[in-house]
Amino acid sequence: MLCCVGLIGGYVVGQSLGGPWTIIAPAAGFGIGLAADMKFMKGHHKTRDQQDSGGPARKDADPVRAAHVDEGKAGYP
């Protein structure tokens, strides 16, 4: 998300400076924003994996086995 902000900010700065900055500033803004995204989101995915999501186990070979179908109420022709 910060990479988009850096890209747009770099575009604005590049347009105001003109010349080669029209291309250099957006690329630099995107790169700085991407680096900031990587730094701030470094531990984000690790903490989410540790939480119990209530879903089937990761090594569960048959995740559908918990589903129950009441065949008496199913509308088979």
RACORPE-V583350 format. One record per backbone hydrogen bond with DSSP energy under -0.5 kcal/mol. NH is the residue of the N-H (numbers start at 1). CO is the residue of the C=O. Records with the same first field share a line. If there is no record, write none. Layout:
NH->CO, CO
This chain:
5->1
6->2
7->3
8->4
9->5
10->6
11->7
12->8
13->9
14->10
15->11
16->12
17->13
18->14
21->18
22->19
23->20
24->20
25->21
27->23
28->24
29->25
30->26
31->27
32->28
33->29
34->30
35->31
36->32
37->33
38->34
39->35
40->36
41->37
42->39
44->41
45->41
47->43
48->44
49->45
50->46
51->47
53->51
60->57
65->62
67->64
71->69
73->70
74->70
76->74
